[in-house]
Amino acid sequence: YGLSGAGVFSNSKFYHTDGQYDFTRAIKVVELLAGGSFRNYKMFTNGSLFDDKENKIGIKEYGAFIQAGKKLLDDKLKLSASIRYDKNENFKGSFTPRFSGVYTVNRIHNFRASYQTGFRNPTPVDQFIHLNVGPITILGGAPSNSAGLNVYENSFTAASANAFGPAVGAAIAAGTPPPTAINQNKDLLVKSNVAYIKPEQQKAFEIGYKSLINEKILFDLNYYYSTYTDFLLNTVVLKPTANVLSADGTINPAAAAEVANRTVAAFQLYTNATDKVSAQGVSAGITYLLNGGYVAGGNATLSSFNLGSANINNIAQFNTPKYSTNVTFGNANAYKDFGFNISWHWQTAFDWYGTFNGVRPGRIPAYSMVDLQLNKKLAKANTTIKLGGSNVLNKRISQAYGSPAVGAIYYVALVFDNPLK
């Protein structure tokens, strides 16, 4: 396949189809929508990432939903509810209900609230990576991926091995015979308790208010609170060939000896954290409709992440600035079908965590950037020409620790609006 060394070959594919039908015309009393989807992954990396030289690896996912809405109180109140069922062949099915309501006063004040549940399936790599990188093997968390290895069921935590090894070494250096030193310190070892991977879970509550004042000023205020469980994570374990535990439930001296002699195999396993964390945020925005079609606007956001008593090693990090803001100004037709839009973004510094730097945060400094777009509408050709750029002042910005610093990106686009008209 033309690859050697650390190269990864992939000829993986996925097929996706979905559809939905609106029953509202047939059922007058409520707005009713139903639909479904199906996705089929077919992976092939010729053994460079997955264990698929001889084994075929695929994943099938399907889902279905039904959503109902009803207007009440002379159409001032609209209630909506939906429920969705999703099934991945490697996990239990998930029901995710959602509820929302919008109440309108005098057609200019809108109050809204919603409660949502959701999930995130592990990716194909999370489930099926099987990669030997020398000192350690990275192993995805689907049960079939580690069949026959017995590593999830029979291994030691890396942290306990790091305590056990020096203790045995110190005892031997003091004159204790190696078998005795191992037996005296074997209880420092801890059997790992690693579960096979499963989807992450999320619950979110949101309230908001929107108002149109004097047909000129649009004001929007929003607050959300979310909780997360079963975060996907990696953990390192050491697997001996002997059973970790003896028949009486104590640490097996033979397995402890393998740790001391460094004849165990190291694995990085994909699993889930049992910790529960929360995030919340509030945002406010205002848009002002000026004379001549000009529009000015801005918004500000406050975001926070609460670890509570959770272990920071077990949590996918928030990696979001506490404060951010955007200011925009533009006109879609400022002069003879020429338009423009300019926006300014600013955010505070924050600590970025990831597998790249473990629990030692990398600092992302505060930065601001300007985006600009000019457009010309060609009415006879039903076409709009767009010329613009992101970060047009070409500031070098890194949005993740260790990632490249990216400057300006410029573009030209043609948008055809119903060219057959």
N, C-alpha and C positions, 0 to 999 in steps of 0.2 A: 504493500500500500504506500510505498514511498516514504515511510517514516522510520526514524530510529531515535534512540535516546529518549528524551523526555517528551517527544512529540505525541499529540493526541489526534487520532483519526476518528472522524465521526461521519457516518452516513445515516444519521437518525432522521426520522420523519414523524409528523403527527397529522392526523386527519380530524377535522372538526366540522360539525354541522349543528345548526340550531334553528328553531322556528317558534313562532308564537301566533296566536289567533285571538282577535278581539271579539268577544261574544256580546258586546254592549248593545248592538242593534237587535240581536235576537232576544236578549233578556233586558227589558226596559227598566226594571226596578233598581238595578245596580250596574256600575261599570265593572265588567268582568273580563280579565285577561288571563290566558293560560299559555304555557309554552314548555319547551324542553330542549335539551342539548345532549350531544354525544361527542366524545373525544377519544381517539385511539392513538396512543404513542407506540411507535416501533423504533427501538433503539438498536444501533449497531456501531460499535467502536473498535471491533476486531481485537478486543482484549486490552486496548490502550487506556480505557477508563472504567468500563464495566467488565464483568466476568461473562463475556458473550462470544468468545471464540467458538464454543461448542453449544452454548445455551442461548436460546432465543429469549429476549427480554422485551416485554410489552406491558403497557398499562392501559386499561379501559376505564373511562369515567363517564357517568351519565347523570343527568339531573332533570328535574321537572319542577315547575312552580305554578301557583295560581294566585292571582291578585284581584282584590275586590275593592271598589270605592263607592261611596255614597254621599250625596250632598243633603244636608238637613238644615232646618231653621231658615227657610227661604234662601237656600244656597249660601248662607253665611258660614256654615260649618261643613267642611269636607273631611270625612274619615276614610282612611285607607288601611288595609291589612293584607298581608301576603304571607305565604309560607312556601318554602322551597325544600326539596329533598335532593341531596347529592350523594352519590355512591362512587367511591373509588374501589376497584376490586381488591386492593390491599388493606382497606380500612373499613370500619363500621360506617354505615350510612349516617348522614347528619341532616337533621331538620333545623332550619333557620327561619323562625318567624320574625316578622317586622310589622310595626304599627306606627301610624302617623296621623296627625290631625292639623288642620289649618283653619283658623277662625278669622274672618274678615269683618271689619267694622267700617261702615261708611265708604267702602270700596278703596280706602286709602291706608288703613291700618291692618296689618296681617300678623297674627300671632301663630307660631307653629311649634310643634313638639313631636318628637319621634323616639322610638325605642327599636334598636336593631340588634340582631345577633348575626354572627358571621364566623367563618373559619378560613384557614389557609392550608391547603394540602401540601405536604412535603413535595418538593420537586423530584423529577426522575433521578437527579444526582443524589439528593438527600436519601432516596430509597435504595439506589442500586450501585452507587460508586463502589468499586472494589479495586483499589489502587495500592500497589506495593511501592512505597517511595524509599525503600532501603531500611532505615531503622524502625519504621512504623508502617502499618497497613491501614489505609483509610477505608472504612467499611460503612456502607449505607445501612439504614435501619429497617428495611423490609425483612421479615423473617426468612423468606426464601433466599435472600442474598447471603446469609451467613449459615445456611443449612450445612450441617456436618462439622462446623468449626466449634460450636459450643462456647463461643466467646462471650455472648451476652449472659449466659448462665454460669460460667465457670471462669472467673477472673478476679484479680485484685485491683483496687483503686491505685492509681499512680501516686497519689499523695501519701498513702500508707506505705507503699514501697520505698518512697523517698525518705521516710522516717526509719524504716526497718533496715535498709542497707547500711547507713552510717553507724547505727547502733550495733549491728553485727560486726562491722569493721573495727569499731572501737574496742569491743569485747575481745576480739581475736588479737588485736594489737597489745592488749593488756595480758595476754597469755592464756586466754580461755580457748580450749579446743574448738575448732569450727562447728562440729555437730552440736556441741553444748551451747555455743553462742547463738546458733540458729534457733535451737529449742527454747532458750531463755527469752528470746526477743520475738518469737513468731507471732505472739498475740498483738504486736504492733500492726500486723497486716490486717486489712479489712477486706472482706469479700465485697465485690462491687454489686450494686443493685441497679442495673441499667435495664430500662424497659425498651421494647421495640418502638419504633417511631409511630407517631399518630398526628393528626392535624392540630394546628394551633386553634385556639378558640378566642373569640372577642365578643364583648357585649358593650353597646354604646347607647347613651342617652343624650339627646340634643334638644335645646330650646332656642327659639329665635324670634326676632321681630323685624318687620320690614314696613316702611312707610313712604308714601309719595306725597310730598308737601308742595302745594301750589303748582302742581304739574311741572315742577322745576327741580326739586331736590329729592333724591332717592336715598333713604337711610336704611342701613341693614346692620343688625346686631345679632351675634350668634355665640352660644356657649355649648361646649360638649364635654362629656365625661365618659371615658372608656376604660374597661378592665380587660386584661389579657391573661390567659393561662396557657399552659402547655407550650411555652416557647420552644422552638427548635434550637438545639445546641449540639456541640461536640464534647465528648469526654474521653479521656485517655485511660485505658486499662492495660494490665499486664496479664497474659494468659499462660499458665504453666501446662505441661502435658498431664501432670497428676491432678487429681481432684483437689480443689481448693480446701474443702472441708473434709475432715475425717468422719467416720460413721457416728461419732458422738457429738458432732456439730462444732468441734473445735478446729482451729487451723491445722491443716495437714503438714507435718514436718517435711515431707517429701516435696510438696509444692513450695514451702518456704525456702527449702534448699535451692530450688530452681531460681527463685528470685535472688538469693544471695550469690549464686554462681552466674547470674545474668544469662541464663539459658531460656528465659521466658520470651514470648512474642508480644510485642507492643501493638496495640490497636487503637485507632481513633474512631470512636463509634458515634453515629448519629442517634440522638434520642430527644426526649423532651424534659424541660424543667417542670418541677411541681410548684414553683413559686408563682404568686399572683401579684401583678403590678397594675398601676393605673396611670392614665394620662388625662390631662384636661387642658382646655384652652378657651380663649375668648377672642373674638375678632369683631371689629367695627369698621364699617365702610360707608362712604358718602360719595354720591355722584351728583354733579351739578350740571344741568342742561342750560347752557348759555345761549345767547342770541346768535343767529347765523349758523346754527348747527354745531357749534363748538361744545365739547364735553370735557369737563374736568372732574377728576375723581381721585380718591385715595382710600387706603385701608391700612389698618394696623392689627397685628396679631400677637397675642401672648400665649405661649405654650409651655407646659411644665410636665414633668415625668416624675412619678412617685414610686421609688423602689420599695418603700415600706421596710419589711424585714427580709426581703428577698436577697439572695446571694448574687452579687453583681456578676459573678462568673457564669451564672445560669440564665442570664437575661440578654435577649437581643436589644441592643441599646437604641435609645430614642434618636440620637444623632440629629437633633433639631435645635436651631437657635431659639432662645427664650423670647426674643423680640424680633419682629420683622415688619417692614412696611413697604408699601408701593404707592407711587403717585403717578397719575396718567393725565395726558392732555392730548386732544386730537379733534379732527373733523373729517368725516368721510368724504365731504365735498366742499373743501375750503375755497376752491377757485376753479371754475370750468372743468369739473370732474376730476380735479386733482385733490387728493386727500392725504392726511398724515396722522400718525399717532406716535407719541413719545412717552416713554415710561421710565421711572427711576425706582430702583429696588435697593433697599438697605436692610442689613441684618446684623445682629450682635455676634460676638465671638462665642464659640462653644467647644466643648470637648467631644472629640470623635472617637468612638470605640469600634473595634472590629477584629476579625481573626488575624488581620495584619499586625496589630499591636497588642492583642490580648486585653488585659485589664489596665494597661498603661495608656492613658488617653493621649491622643494627639490633638494639639490645639489648632482649630480652624479660626483664623483671625476674622474680625469684623470686616465687612466689605460693602461697597455699593457699586452699582453698575447701571448703565443706561442702554435701553433698547430703542430703536428708531425704525419706523416703517413709512415709506412714501408709496402712494398708489395712484394709478391713473385708470379711470374707467373708460373703455372704448365701447360706447353704447351700441353702435351699429354692429359690432362684432360680438356682442354679448361677452366681452372679455375684460378682465381687470389685470393690469400689470402691477406687480408688487416688487418694490426694491427696498431692502432693509438689512438690518443687522442686529445681532444680539451682542451686548457688551461692546458697543461701537467705539468706546474710548480705549479699547484694547488693554484693559487691566488684566494682569495675570492672576487668575482666581482658581484656587483648589477648593472643591466642595466636599472632599473626603480626604482623610489623612493618608498620605502616600500616593494619592492619585496625581496625574499630570495637572499642571497649572494651565488653564485654557484661557485664551484671549478672545478676540473678536471673531464672530462667525457672520459672514455676509451672505446674502442670498438674493436671487431673482426668481420670481414665480409668475406664472401665467395661470389665471383662474378662468375657466370657461363655464359660463352660466347658461345651461340649456342651449348648446350650440345648434340644435336642430330647430329651434324656434323660428 
